[in-house]
């Protein structure tokens, strides 16, 4: 075992006895401290000294000004030091703005797990304190949007539904209101008829007031007929006027309407037949029925076929002879007119864009050709023993 340093041995013998009698400051002033430190085992001396007591008596700031702090930090385990420090106390004494001004924040962020940092921050509190205008002014929004999946964002935000609701607007809400009032009148007429014939009140059978999928009443069908009649008359009148003007320009002669009354009547009936047949064959509803919220369905409530639509349209005028063919709409259990009996069709409420929309002929045609089923509306149950499909907000008020 190596013998202790002679100086250390001497100090160990002399210091305990002499300290009490010697003026230490005078001695220290005459000693070459650097030479002593170079000869003494400083670690052993520090281990024997009450360092906290020394620090309390030392002008720490003066010491730090004379020390190469960077060299000390290079030799110290900073993480171990931080583990022993009360950082909250440190932060209260530090000028953080001055500190941040000296930091290379980009380099700092490269070393940080930003996701973990963000998970610990109360972003709402941060945003309340941040002036976002300068931040947004520095952002390259075009580059940011290039990294955003806009389609997925729009889907999550329900943009399609928002646009749909906004598009419907006031007109859509007014149309719903009118439809509800017309259905309410239907219910009054149906209730009076059921009472007269001692039948169960159908209003009690409706599920939560939902009407989509139910047999329509006479008031709704009358309103749809009036709209269709007005449309046919207007459209045919415009077509005739255009034809006459074009014919006059091409032939330099005039056409007298009174001389061709039968031709105009036949043309009117033909136009009306093509209108009704085409509308029912393609969508199961005419323009008037679409506005009121009705659809014509065939046997077993399947979409009406073009043949059935042709037969129904052909018999349609005969139902208006003395109105006898229309009596079944009011008194019949299935509310069929003469043309409905002839074509084995019924007319049901169907409020268009609602979830319980009835199948149209075009829908059935697409389904038969195995088009993506997710894009097609599901057909609600029309079995009298089963509840009608939910129609969302389609209710009688």
ZAKE-575215 format. One record per residue (C-alpha): residue number from 1; x, y, z. Coordinates in steps of 0.25 Angstrom, whole numbers, plus 5000, padded with zeros to 4 digits. Layout:
<recs>
<rec pos="NUM" x="X" y="Y" z="Z"/>
...
</recs>
This chain:
<recs>
<rec pos="1" x="5000" y="5000" z="5000"/>
<rec pos="2" x="5006" y="5014" z="4996"/>
<rec pos="3" x="5010" y="5023" z="5007"/>
<rec pos="4" x="5002" y="5036" z="5009"/>
<rec pos="5" x="5008" y="5049" z="5003"/>
<rec pos="6" x="5017" y="5055" z="5013"/>
<rec pos="7" x="5010" y="5068" z="5013"/>
<rec pos="8" x="4997" y="5061" z="5016"/>
<rec pos="9" x="5003" y="5054" z="5028"/>
<rec pos="10" x="5009" y="5067" z="5033"/>
<rec pos="11" x="4996" y="5074" z="5031"/>
<rec pos="12" x="4988" y="5063" z="5038"/>
<rec pos="13" x="4997" y="5065" z="5050"/>
<rec pos="14" x="4998" y="5080" z="5051"/>
<rec pos="15" x="4985" y="5085" z="5047"/>
<rec pos="16" x="4976" y="5080" z="5058"/>
<rec pos="17" x="4985" y="5085" z="5068"/>
<rec pos="18" x="4989" y="5099" z="5062"/>
<rec pos="19" x="4976" y="5103" z="5056"/>
<rec pos="20" x="4971" y="5109" z="5069"/>
<rec pos="21" x="4984" y="5117" z="5072"/>
<rec pos="22" x="4987" y="5122" z="5058"/>
<rec pos="23" x="4982" y="5134" z="5050"/>
<rec pos="24" x="4977" y="5125" z="5038"/>
<rec pos="25" x="4975" y="5137" z="5029"/>
<rec pos="26" x="4989" y="5142" z="5031"/>
<rec pos="27" x="4994" y="5128" z="5029"/>
<rec pos="28" x="4986" y="5126" z="5016"/>
<rec pos="29" x="4991" y="5140" z="5011"/>
<rec pos="30" x="5005" y="5135" z="5012"/>
<rec pos="31" x="5003" y="5121" z="5006"/>
<rec pos="32" x="5005" y="5118" z="4992"/>
<rec pos="33" x="4991" y="5112" z="4990"/>
<rec pos="34" x="4993" y="5107" z="4976"/>
<rec pos="35" x="5005" y="5099" z="4981"/>
<rec pos="36" x="4997" y="5093" z="4993"/>
<rec pos="37" x="4985" y="5089" z="4984"/>
<rec pos="38" x="4995" y="5082" z="4974"/>
<rec pos="39" x="5001" y="5074" z="4986"/>
<rec pos="40" x="4988" y="5071" z="4994"/>
<rec pos="41" x="4978" y="5060" z="4991"/>
<rec pos="42" x="4967" y="5070" z="4989"/>
<rec pos="43" x="4956" y="5060" z="4988"/>
<rec pos="44" x="4960" y="5055" z="5002"/>
<rec pos="45" x="4960" y="5069" z="5007"/>
<rec pos="46" x="4946" y="5071" z="5001"/>
<rec pos="47" x="4941" y="5058" z="5007"/>
<rec pos="48" x="4944" y="5063" z="5021"/>
<rec pos="49" x="4939" y="5078" z="5019"/>
<rec pos="50" x="4924" y="5082" z="5021"/>
<rec pos="51" x="4923" y="5087" z="5007"/>
<rec pos="52" x="4909" y="5093" z="5010"/>
<rec pos="53" x="4915" y="5102" z="5021"/>
<rec pos="54" x="4926" y="5106" z="5011"/>
<rec pos="55" x="4916" y="5110" z="5000"/>
<rec pos="56" x="4908" y="5118" z="5010"/>
<rec pos="57" x="4921" y="5126" z="5013"/>
<rec pos="58" x="4926" y="5127" z="4999"/>
<rec pos="59" x="4922" y="5138" z="4989"/>
<rec pos="60" x="4917" y="5128" z="4979"/>
<rec pos="61" x="4915" y="5138" z="4968"/>
<rec pos="62" x="4929" y="5143" z="4969"/>
<rec pos="63" x="4934" y="5128" z="4968"/>
<rec pos="64" x="4926" y="5125" z="4956"/>
<rec pos="65" x="4931" y="5138" z="4949"/>
<rec pos="66" x="4945" y="5132" z="4951"/>
<rec pos="67" x="4942" y="5118" z="4947"/>
<rec pos="68" x="4941" y="5112" z="4933"/>
<rec pos="69" x="4927" y="5108" z="4934"/>
<rec pos="70" x="4926" y="5101" z="4921"/>
<rec pos="71" x="4938" y="5092" z="4925"/>
<rec pos="72" x="4932" y="5089" z="4938"/>
<rec pos="73" x="4919" y="5085" z="4930"/>
<rec pos="74" x="4927" y="5076" z="4921"/>
<rec pos="75" x="4932" y="5068" z="4933"/>
<rec pos="76" x="4918" y="5067" z="4941"/>
<rec pos="77" x="4907" y="5057" z="4939"/>
<rec pos="78" x="4897" y="5068" z="4935"/>
<rec pos="79" x="4885" y="5058" z="4936"/>
<rec pos="80" x="4889" y="5054" z="4950"/>
<rec pos="81" x="4890" y="5068" z="4954"/>
<rec pos="82" x="4876" y="5072" z="4948"/>
<rec pos="83" x="4871" y="5060" z="4956"/>
<rec pos="84" x="4875" y="5066" z="4969"/>
<rec pos="85" x="4870" y="5080" z="4965"/>
<rec pos="86" x="4856" y="5086" z="4968"/>
<rec pos="87" x="4854" y="5091" z="4954"/>
<rec pos="88" x="4842" y="5099" z="4958"/>
<rec pos="89" x="4850" y="5108" z="4967"/>
<rec pos="90" x="4861" y="5109" z="4956"/>
<rec pos="91" x="4850" y="5114" z="4946"/>
<rec pos="92" x="4845" y="5124" z="4955"/>
<rec pos="93" x="4858" y="5130" z="4956"/>
<rec pos="94" x="4862" y="5129" z="4941"/>
<rec pos="95" x="4859" y="5140" z="4931"/>
<rec pos="96" x="4852" y="5130" z="4921"/>
<rec pos="97" x="4850" y="5140" z="4910"/>
<rec pos="98" x="4865" y="5143" z="4910"/>
<rec pos="99" x="4868" y="5128" z="4911"/>
<rec pos="100" x="4859" y="5125" z="4899"/>
<rec pos="101" x="4866" y="5136" z="4891"/>
<rec pos="102" x="4879" y="5130" z="4892"/>
<rec pos="103" x="4874" y="5116" z="4889"/>
<rec pos="104" x="4874" y="5109" z="4875"/>
<rec pos="105" x="4860" y="5105" z="4876"/>
<rec pos="106" x="4861" y="5097" z="4863"/>
<rec pos="107" x="4872" y="5089" z="4868"/>
<rec pos="108" x="4865" y="5087" z="4881"/>
<rec pos="109" x="4853" y="5081" z="4874"/>
<rec pos="110" x="4861" y="5072" z="4866"/>
<rec pos="111" x="4865" y="5065" z="4880"/>
<rec pos="112" x="4851" y="5065" z="4886"/>
<rec pos="113" x="4840" y="5055" z="4884"/>
<rec pos="114" x="4830" y="5066" z="4879"/>
<rec pos="115" x="4818" y="5056" z="4880"/>
<rec pos="116" x="4821" y="5053" z="4894"/>
<rec pos="117" x="4823" y="5068" z="4898"/>
<rec pos="118" x="4809" y="5071" z="4891"/>
<rec pos="119" x="4802" y="5061" z="4899"/>
<rec pos="120" x="4806" y="5067" z="4912"/>
<rec pos="121" x="4803" y="5082" z="4908"/>
<rec pos="122" x="4789" y="5088" z="4910"/>
<rec pos="123" x="4788" y="5093" z="4895"/>
<rec pos="124" x="4775" y="5101" z="4898"/>
<rec pos="125" x="4782" y="5109" z="4909"/>
<rec pos="126" x="4794" y="5111" z="4899"/>
<rec pos="127" x="4785" y="5116" z="4888"/>
<rec pos="128" x="4778" y="5125" z="4897"/>
<rec pos="129" x="4791" y="5132" z="4899"/>
<rec pos="130" x="4797" y="5132" z="4885"/>
<rec pos="131" x="4794" y="5143" z="4875"/>
<rec pos="132" x="4791" y="5133" z="4863"/>
<rec pos="133" x="4791" y="5144" z="4852"/>
<rec pos="134" x="4807" y="5145" z="4852"/>
<rec pos="135" x="4807" y="5130" z="4853"/>
<rec pos="136" x="4798" y="5128" z="4841"/>
<rec pos="137" x="4805" y="5138" z="4833"/>
<rec pos="138" x="4818" y="5130" z="4834"/>
<rec pos="139" x="4811" y="5117" z="4830"/>
<rec pos="140" x="4812" y="5112" z="4816"/>
<rec pos="141" x="4797" y="5108" z="4816"/>
<rec pos="142" x="4798" y="5102" z="4802"/>
<rec pos="143" x="4809" y="5092" z="4806"/>
<rec pos="144" x="4801" y="5089" z="4818"/>
<rec pos="145" x="4788" y="5086" z="4810"/>
<rec pos="146" x="4796" y="5077" z="4801"/>
<rec pos="147" x="4799" y="5068" z="4813"/>
<rec pos="148" x="4784" y="5068" z="4817"/>
<rec pos="149" x="4775" y="5057" z="4812"/>
<rec pos="150" x="4764" y="5066" z="4809"/>
<rec pos="151" x="4754" y="5055" z="4805"/>
<rec pos="152" x="4755" y="5048" z="4818"/>
<rec pos="153" x="4754" y="5062" z="4825"/>
<rec pos="154" x="4741" y="5065" z="4818"/>
<rec pos="155" x="4735" y="5052" z="4820"/>
<rec pos="156" x="4738" y="5053" z="4835"/>
<rec pos="157" x="4733" y="5067" z="4836"/>
<rec pos="158" x="4720" y="5063" z="4829"/>
<rec pos="159" x="4721" y="5073" z="4818"/>
<rec pos="160" x="4712" y="5065" z="4808"/>
<rec pos="161" x="4701" y="5066" z="4818"/>
<rec pos="162" x="4703" y="5080" z="4821"/>
<rec pos="163" x="4703" y="5084" z="4807"/>
<rec pos="164" x="4691" y="5076" z="4805"/>
<rec pos="165" x="4683" y="5083" z="4816"/>
<rec pos="166" x="4688" y="5096" z="4811"/>
<rec pos="167" x="4684" y="5093" z="4797"/>
<rec pos="168" x="4670" y="5089" z="4802"/>
<rec pos="169" x="4669" y="5103" z="4809"/>
<rec pos="170" x="4656" y="5110" z="4811"/>
<rec pos="171" x="4649" y="5103" z="4799"/>
<rec pos="172" x="4651" y="5090" z="4804"/>
<rec pos="173" x="4646" y="5093" z="4818"/>
<rec pos="174" x="4634" y="5100" z="4812"/>
<rec pos="175" x="4631" y="5087" z="4803"/>
<rec pos="176" x="4632" y="5078" z="4815"/>
<rec pos="177" x="4622" y="5087" z="4823"/>
<rec pos="178" x="4612" y="5087" z="4811"/>
<rec pos="179" x="4614" y="5072" z="4810"/>
<rec pos="180" x="4611" y="5070" z="4825"/>
<rec pos="181" x="4598" y="5079" z="4823"/>
<rec pos="182" x="4593" y="5071" z="4811"/>
<rec pos="183" x="4596" y="5058" z="4819"/>
<rec pos="184" x="4588" y="5063" z="4831"/>
<rec pos="185" x="4576" y="5066" z="4821"/>
<rec pos="186" x="4578" y="5052" z="4816"/>
<rec pos="187" x="4577" y="5046" z="4830"/>
<rec pos="188" x="4564" y="5054" z="4833"/>
<rec pos="189" x="4558" y="5049" z="4820"/>
<rec pos="190" x="4563" y="5034" z="4823"/>
<rec pos="191" x="4558" y="5035" z="4838"/>
<rec pos="192" x="4544" y="5040" z="4833"/>
<rec pos="193" x="4543" y="5029" z="4823"/>
<rec pos="194" x="4548" y="5018" z="4833"/>
<rec pos="195" x="4538" y="5023" z="4843"/>
<rec pos="196" x="4527" y="5022" z="4832"/>
<rec pos="197" x="4530" y="5008" z="4829"/>
<rec pos="198" x="4534" y="5004" z="4843"/>
<rec pos="199" x="4548" y="5001" z="4840"/>
<rec pos="200" x="4560" y="5002" z="4849"/>
<rec pos="201" x="4566" y="5016" z="4849"/>
<rec pos="202" x="4579" y="5015" z="4841"/>
<rec pos="203" x="4585" y="5027" z="4848"/>
<rec pos="204" x="4587" y="5018" z="4860"/>
<rec pos="205" x="4594" y="5007" z="4852"/>
<rec pos="206" x="4605" y="5017" z="4847"/>
<rec pos="207" x="4619" y="5016" z="4854"/>
<rec pos="208" x="4621" y="5028" z="4861"/>
<rec pos="209" x="4614" y="5036" z="4851"/>
<rec pos="210" x="4623" y="5032" z="4839"/>
<rec pos="211" x="4616" y="5032" z="4826"/>
<rec pos="212" x="4626" y="5028" z="4816"/>
<rec pos="213" x="4622" y="5014" z="4811"/>
<rec pos="214" x="4607" y="5016" z="4815"/>
<rec pos="215" x="4596" y="5016" z="4805"/>
<rec pos="216" x="4593" y="5030" z="4800"/>
<rec pos="217" x="4580" y="5038" z="4802"/>
<rec pos="218" x="4571" y="5045" z="4793"/>
<rec pos="219" x="4575" y="5059" z="4796"/>
<rec pos="220" x="4590" y="5056" z="4792"/>
<rec pos="221" x="4586" y="5050" z="4779"/>
<rec pos="222" x="4577" y="5061" z="4776"/>
<rec pos="223" x="4588" y="5071" z="4778"/>
<rec pos="224" x="4598" y="5063" z="4770"/>
<rec pos="225" x="4588" y="5062" z="4758"/>
<rec pos="226" x="4586" y="5077" z="4759"/>
<rec pos="227" x="4601" y="5080" z="4758"/>
<rec pos="228" x="4602" y="5070" z="4746"/>
<rec pos="229" x="4590" y="5075" z="4739"/>
<rec pos="230" x="4596" y="5089" z="4740"/>
<rec pos="231" x="4610" y="5085" z="4736"/>
<rec pos="232" x="4604" y="5077" z="4724"/>
<rec pos="233" x="4596" y="5089" z="4719"/>
<rec pos="234" x="4607" y="5099" z="4721"/>
<rec pos="235" x="4618" y="5090" z="4714"/>
<rec pos="236" x="4609" y="5086" z="4703"/>
<rec pos="237" x="4605" y="5100" z="4701"/>
<rec pos="238" x="4619" y="5105" z="4700"/>
<rec pos="239" x="4622" y="5093" z="4690"/>
<rec pos="240" x="4611" y="5097" z="4681"/>
<rec pos="241" x="4615" y="5112" z="4681"/>
<rec pos="242" x="4629" y="5108" z="4678"/>
<rec pos="243" x="4624" y="5099" z="4667"/>
<rec pos="244" x="4615" y="5109" z="4661"/>
<rec pos="245" x="4626" y="5120" z="4661"/>
<rec pos="246" x="4636" y="5111" z="4654"/>
<rec pos="247" x="4626" y="5106" z="4644"/>
<rec pos="248" x="4622" y="5120" z="4640"/>
<rec pos="249" x="4637" y="5124" z="4639"/>
<rec pos="250" x="4640" y="5112" z="4630"/>
<rec pos="251" x="4628" y="5113" z="4621"/>
<rec pos="252" x="4624" y="5127" z="4622"/>
<rec pos="253" x="4610" y="5124" z="4625"/>
<rec pos="254" x="4601" y="5124" z="4637"/>
<rec pos="255" x="4595" y="5113" z="4644"/>
<rec pos="256" x="4580" y="5115" z="4649"/>
<rec pos="257" x="4578" y="5107" z="4662"/>
<rec pos="258" x="4563" y="5107" z="4660"/>
<rec pos="259" x="4565" y="5099" z="4647"/>
<rec pos="260" x="4573" y="5088" z="4654"/>
<rec pos="261" x="4565" y="5086" z="4667"/>
<rec pos="262" x="4565" y="5071" z="4666"/>
<rec pos="263" x="4579" y="5070" z="4663"/>
<rec pos="264" x="4583" y="5079" z="4675"/>
<rec pos="265" x="4574" y="5070" z="4684"/>
<rec pos="266" x="4580" y="5058" z="4679"/>
<rec pos="267" x="4594" y="5064" z="4681"/>
<rec pos="268" x="4590" y="5068" z="4695"/>
<rec pos="269" x="4586" y="5054" z="4699"/>
<rec pos="270" x="4598" y="5048" z="4692"/>
<rec pos="271" x="4607" y="5058" z="4700"/>
<rec pos="272" x="4600" y="5055" z="4713"/>
<rec pos="273" x="4601" y="5040" z="4711"/>
<rec pos="274" x="4616" y="5040" z="4707"/>
<rec pos="275" x="4618" y="5049" z="4720"/>
<rec pos="276" x="4611" y="5040" z="4729"/>
<rec pos="277" x="4616" y="5027" z="4723"/>
<rec pos="278" x="4631" y="5032" z="4723"/>
<rec pos="279" x="4631" y="5037" z="4737"/>
<rec pos="280" x="4625" y="5025" z="4743"/>
<rec pos="281" x="4634" y="5015" z="4735"/>
<rec pos="282" x="4646" y="5022" z="4739"/>
<rec pos="283" x="4644" y="5027" z="4753"/>
<rec pos="284" x="4630" y="5022" z="4758"/>
<rec pos="285" x="4625" y="5036" z="4759"/>
<rec pos="286" x="4621" y="5048" z="4751"/>
<rec pos="287" x="4626" y="5062" z="4754"/>
<rec pos="288" x="4613" y="5065" z="4762"/>
<rec pos="289" x="4614" y="5052" z="4770"/>
<rec pos="290" x="4629" y="5056" z="4773"/>
<rec pos="291" x="4625" y="5069" z="4778"/>
<rec pos="292" x="4614" y="5064" z="4787"/>
<rec pos="293" x="4623" y="5052" z="4791"/>
<rec pos="294" x="4616" y="5040" z="4785"/>
<rec pos="295" x="4621" y="5028" z="4777"/>
<rec pos="296" x="4613" y="5018" z="4769"/>
<rec pos="297" x="4617" y="5003" z="4772"/>
<rec pos="298" x="4613" y="4990" z="4765"/>
<rec pos="299" x="4609" y="4977" z="4769"/>
<rec pos="300" x="4614" y="4973" z="4783"/>
<rec pos="301" x="4619" y="4987" z="4784"/>
<rec pos="302" x="4630" y="4985" z="4774"/>
<rec pos="303" x="4635" y="4996" z="4764"/>
<rec pos="304" x="4624" y="4998" z="4754"/>
<rec pos="305" x="4628" y="4991" z="4740"/>
<rec pos="306" x="4627" y="4999" z="4727"/>
<rec pos="307" x="4616" y="4990" z="4722"/>
<rec pos="308" x="4608" y="4993" z="4735"/>
<rec pos="309" x="4611" y="5008" z="4734"/>
<rec pos="310" x="4606" y="5008" z="4719"/>
<rec pos="311" x="4593" y="5001" z="4723"/>
<rec pos="312" x="4591" y="5010" z="4735"/>
<rec pos="313" x="4593" y="5022" z="4727"/>
<rec pos="314" x="4583" y="5017" z="4716"/>
<rec pos="315" x="4572" y="5014" z="4726"/>
<rec pos="316" x="4575" y="5027" z="4733"/>
<rec pos="317" x="4565" y="5036" z="4725"/>
<rec pos="318" x="4554" y="5026" z="4727"/>
<rec pos="319" x="4555" y="5028" z="4742"/>
<rec pos="320" x="4550" y="5042" z="4741"/>
<rec pos="321" x="4537" y="5039" z="4734"/>
<rec pos="322" x="4526" y="5044" z="4744"/>
<rec pos="323" x="4537" y="5042" z="4754"/>
<rec pos="324" x="4533" y="5028" z="4756"/>
<rec pos="325" x="4547" y="5022" z="4754"/>
<rec pos="326" x="4552" y="5030" z="4765"/>
<rec pos="327" x="4542" y="5026" z="4776"/>
<rec pos="328" x="4552" y="5015" z="4780"/>
<rec pos="329" x="4562" y="5025" z="4785"/>
<rec pos="330" x="4553" y="5029" z="4796"/>
<rec pos="331" x="4545" y="5017" z="4800"/>
<rec pos="332" x="4554" y="5005" z="4796"/>
<rec pos="333" x="4563" y="4998" z="4806"/>
<rec pos="334" x="4575" y="4999" z="4797"/>
<rec pos="335" x="4570" y="5013" z="4791"/>
<rec pos="336" x="4571" y="5009" z="4777"/>
<rec pos="337" x="4565" y="5016" z="4765"/>
<rec pos="338" x="4560" y="5009" z="4753"/>
<rec pos="339" x="4574" y="5011" z="4746"/>
<rec pos="340" x="4581" y="5005" z="4758"/>
<rec pos="341" x="4572" y="4993" z="4758"/>
<rec pos="342" x="4575" y="4991" z="4743"/>
<rec pos="343" x="4590" y="4991" z="4745"/>
<rec pos="344" x="4590" y="4985" z="4759"/>
<rec pos="345" x="4597" y="4997" z="4765"/>
<rec pos="346" x="4596" y="5005" z="4777"/>
<rec pos="347" x="4601" y="5019" z="4781"/>
<rec pos="348" x="4609" y="5021" z="4794"/>
<rec pos="349" x="4615" y="5032" z="4801"/>
<rec pos="350" x="4630" y="5034" z="4798"/>
<rec pos="351" x="4637" y="5047" z="4802"/>
<rec pos="352" x="4648" y="5046" z="4793"/>
<rec pos="353" x="4662" y="5048" z="4800"/>
<rec pos="354" x="4657" y="5041" z="4813"/>
<rec pos="355" x="4664" y="5028" z="4817"/>
<rec pos="356" x="4651" y="5020" z="4815"/>
<rec pos="357" x="4650" y="5024" z="4800"/>
<rec pos="358" x="4642" y="5013" z="4793"/>
<rec pos="359" x="4649" y="5006" z="4781"/>
<rec pos="360" x="4648" y="5013" z="4767"/>
<rec pos="361" x="4648" y="5005" z="4754"/>
<rec pos="362" x="4662" y="5011" z="4751"/>
<rec pos="363" x="4667" y="5006" z="4764"/>
<rec pos="364" x="4662" y="4992" z="4762"/>
<rec pos="365" x="4668" y="4992" z="4748"/>
<rec pos="366" x="4681" y="4996" z="4754"/>
<rec pos="367" x="4680" y="4985" z="4764"/>
<rec pos="368" x="4678" y="4974" z="4754"/>
<rec pos="369" x="4691" y="4978" z="4747"/>
<rec pos="370" x="4699" y="4977" z="4760"/>
<rec pos="371" x="4703" y="4991" z="4762"/>
<rec pos="372" x="4710" y="4994" z="4775"/>
<rec pos="373" x="4699" y="4991" z="4785"/>
<rec pos="374" x="4704" y="5002" z="4795"/>
<rec pos="375" x="4700" y="5013" z="4786"/>
<rec pos="376" x="4686" y="5008" z="4785"/>
<rec pos="377" x="4675" y="5011" z="4795"/>
<rec pos="378" x="4670" y="4999" z="4803"/>
<rec pos="379" x="4656" y="4995" z="4801"/>
<rec pos="380" x="4647" y="4997" z="4813"/>
<rec pos="381" x="4638" y="4986" z="4818"/>
<rec pos="382" x="4623" y="4988" z="4812"/>
<rec pos="383" x="4617" y="4976" z="4819"/>
<rec pos="384" x="4605" y="4980" z="4827"/>
<rec pos="385" x="4610" y="4971" z="4838"/>
<rec pos="386" x="4624" y="4978" z="4839"/>
<rec pos="387" x="4627" y="4992" z="4844"/>
<rec pos="388" x="4630" y="5002" z="4833"/>
<rec pos="389" x="4644" y="5006" z="4831"/>
<rec pos="390" x="4648" y="5018" z="4839"/>
<rec pos="391" x="4647" y="5031" z="4831"/>
<rec pos="392" x="4655" y="5040" z="4840"/>
<rec pos="393" x="4649" y="5054" z="4841"/>
<rec pos="394" x="4637" y="5050" z="4832"/>
<rec pos="395" x="4626" y="5052" z="4841"/>
<rec pos="396" x="4612" y="5057" z="4842"/>
<rec pos="397" x="4610" y="5070" z="4849"/>
</recs>
